[in-house]
């Protein structure tokens, strides 16, 4: 994620801030231009007016969920929408009469907003279920005490996140019980939406054969594959082929896990670049862990090799810093060459170099080539 500053006073501010602590202006995030705006109330209209650097008096309104302290995203004052791009996919939210639920929902929304930020930066399609029967929607559900806990998962664009996953202690308990090296709310979102983008970009995007060549035959029985995974454990030497042990359960899970890791990596690299991070370890005589993150990770021209090399260096540094604090590794995974090639497929997929999008691009280029020279 990029680093933001207050347009009024240039103080560094963060993605979820609603007030600048230096100048006192209200803050809001405007997703279409990827800007943090400084705001002043307009008592005549009840809207907010942008002020400071780059402002030209535009009027804005906050997402309706702003009143609960869970969304600082802005909409044009004249928009008929009341919910921001990040909030309008919600189908079911927790019972807000319980203050604990509000706190947990805030954690969920902050994770989801970070997800949506990355999807917008990658210019990926986003549609509601009103726009498409298999459009995106979210349920954030509480356990009801019937002995059947809510399961996080995906069903044709409908993503369920268990509210309990927002409880740090409960999530750590589940992570430990399942032997997972990593389990976060943001990780859940990135994994589950990977299933949705498999439907959108692979199944419906003309990339099925290309995807199967990389991830395997997804027509294998999914239920049986999961049963076998949980009964027998991960495949032997899974690290050589998969980004996580769960990836080996079925090609759909391999795709979703790899998709999630791709989002982990590009978001973290953009953050590192925004902070001006350069790594040059003193003992790195071969330059393997030396990197300068001053490149645009979302650009079409950026290669997966650039991304993988920079990530190896940055994740190694982050893991070492965490160990110095007695904490778990930030990124407890190893990217084998085969995994990097799978990440490369995701990279090409999101940039339109696989499937119908790639075919359309080739057609457009051929059409240009066939045009007569201008005289």
Buried (B, 14 or more C-beta within 10 A) or exposed (E): BBBBBBBBBEBEBEBBBBBBEEBEBBBBBBBEEEBBBBBBEBEEEEBBBBBBEEBEEBBBBBBBBBEBBBBBBBBBBEEEEEBBBBBBBBBEBBEEEEEEBBEBBBBBBBBBBBBBBBBBBBEBBBEEBEEEEBBBBBBBBBEEEEEEBBEBBBEEBBBBBBBBBBBEEBBEEBBEEEEBEBBBBBBBBBBBBBBBBBBBBBBBBBBBEBBBEBBBEBEEEBEEBBEBBEEEEBBEEBBEBBBBBBBBBBBBBBBBBBBBBBBBBBBBBBBBBBEEBEBEBEEBEEEEBBBBBEBEBBEEEBEBEBBBBBBBBBBBBBBEEBEEEEEEBBBEBEBBEBBBEBBBBBBBBBBBBBBEBBEEEEEEEEEEEEEEEEE
